Every structure is written in C-alpha cells, then in structure tokens.
C-alpha cells in the first residue's frame, strides 16, 4: 500500500479550526498584500481551484486568491500528527517505510490473516486515521511500490484504488508519462519531443533506446512503465535526510551584516530542531540566491557528528564568506539565504568520537550546557526566547 494524506498541512489547519473548512487555505510565508517574497508550502483543495500550488511564489498565490486565508506553517504540529498516523500504520504491519511527513509505504503481505483483504485493511486504516485526527487519506494498493503510489493519486481526496495482481502494466498503460516515479519536467520534454505521451509508449520502446537517452535510469523507467518494480518496503528507511531553513528578504541586500545576522538566526533554528530531534549532523550547507534567481551552494563535512550551534554556525559563516568573495565582481544583490545540516544520525546510535588534541573540553561542556538550558526555555516559551546576539 501507498498511503498519502490529503492536503496534509492545510487539512491539519482546517481540522484544528473548523471555521476554515470549505475555504481556500494557503500555508506558507507572509503574502504581505502581494509583496511577499516566500513560497507556498501547501494549498487546500479549495485554494487549488484558483490555480495555487505548493512551491509557487506567495505573491502569485495572493494575486490568484487575495481573499484566501494565509497561514504560517506550524511544523511542530504537523510532525506530531504525522507521528500519530505512523503509529496507526504500525498497528497493521511492522513493515512501514515513511517517505515524507505525510506518506508511507506499507507491506501488508503478512497482515491479511489477521485483518482481512487488502481493501478491508485499507478501509480500517482510513477509519482509524479519521477517528484519531479528523483527516482523510488516499490509498493505492498493488503488488509493488510504483503502481501503489500511482494508484493513490488517482481518486484524491479520500481515495482507495486497487490494482489487481497481474494487471500492473494494463493499469497504467493509458496514463500520462508524468505519473512514472522519476520522470520530471525535463524528462517529459525529451519524451514529448519524441512523440511519447502515454506510459504505454515508453513500455513499447526498446530498452537500448531508453538507455541511450537516460543511461541506467532508462532501464529503470522501462521496467516501471511495464509495471515491474522489485523494490521492497524498507522499514529502516529514515526519510528525514536533512534539516534546513531559508529566509527570503523583503528587499534584496548586499549587506554582509544582514546576511550574517540572518545566517545566525537560521542556524540557531536548525541546531535547536536538530537537538529537539535528538540527532547530530556530519554535513553543513548554505545556499544563496541572487536577484536574478541564480543559486549558489556550498557544503562541508566534519570528521565527526555535532549538534552544536557554535560549530555549525562557524563553518557556515566560512562558507558564506567564500561565496561572497566569489561573487564580489557581480553587481547583483542577494534575494535569499538558506542553510542546513545533513548526514544525520540519532544520538542513541552515536559513537563518541576521539577528541582532538587541541579541543577545549571545558568550553565544549559549558556550551553544551548552555544549549541545553536554551532548548528548555525555547520548548517552554517558544520563539520569544532569543540569544542576545540576535537582538538589534
């Protein structure tokens, strides 16, 4: 099964505030009366009727639907609901592979003797989700991952679609090629230029021709188009690959002090969330987007894992200096700055690294204690708690 929550962020907002039900709700950055610089995180089905989509500039969303209800994201709330939903899945099978905050694959092969046929299990899961959260989910059922994911999209919202065993190829043959997992906008352009528009057209191509176009990926696309997918549900998969945040400025800037202050606030948020998740990171990265929308990134990997605000910020500041130095001859200001961490590991799986000869152990302990107290205060009082260096 592939289970996908329906318009998850906005549905949570509508469930928490019933007055929002039936209204166009947009979760994202502040639209600022059409002058906002961020993007849409999620749109309710009512908002989608106006053409609003996730990742759309918030200013465009405001122009499409100025009377829409714009709400800032509450990631902590969405994460809490997500955890509750994943626990429901594990009531029916231990083989759950969460691939995002609002979707997962379930292998229910061994569950039928306990809970009934696959459609019966799906109905029970949908009922449990609704009773626990007031939310709806769409479920696709088949013999493999790819077909199940496609099936879950066919009757949204609140859908339940079954592809019978042996019917995988026929089930998807007349669908547009964009339903195939891994075919994005660029790949679609290549296929459309060749007159290939339906999944059956890819299925009928020779593997050699696809390999010439896309390398080894071409072989995989041919298999998916023919309904073949041998990938197993991996219950050990950790979907959270990174933690990051970005800030879009109200006005493009070339002030290093502004960028430095924004970077500090971003890393403060990222490191707090890292510790809140009881995780440590090995890789840090930053991103700059200029006024012409060209984007530049840098990353650095330590030889250890860390959750320290100071360590992460120090390395990101070095990378910011490098990026600014490389851009000094270009007369374009900065529109957006972002930063984050990846190569994450749960602290319970963390093996203590050998200390560096020149590490100031007492200073590290003081900083760790400081971070711990800071986290306790933020958890209790929220974002009202700030470090002195973040104040004007």
Secondary structure, 3 states (H helix, E strand, C coil): CEEEECCHHHHHHHHHCHHHCCCCEEEECCCHHHCCCCEEEEECHHHHCCCCCCCCEHHHHHHHCCCCEEECCCHHHHHHHHHHHHHHHHHHCCCEEEEECCEEEECCCCCHHHHCCHHHHHHHHHHHHHHHHCCCEEEEECCCHHHHHHHHHCCCCCCEEECCCCCHHHHHCCCEHHHCCCCCHHHHHHHHHCCCCEHHHHHCCCHHHHHHHHCHHHHHHHHHHCCCCCCCCCCCCCCCCEEEEEEEEEEEECCHHHHHHHHHHHHHHHHHHHHHCCEEEEEEEEEEEECCCCEEEEEEEEEEEECCHHHHHHHHHHHHHHHHHHCCCCCCCEEEEEEEEEEEEEHHHCCCCCCCCCCCHHHHHHHHHHHHHHHHHHHHHHHHCCCHHHCC
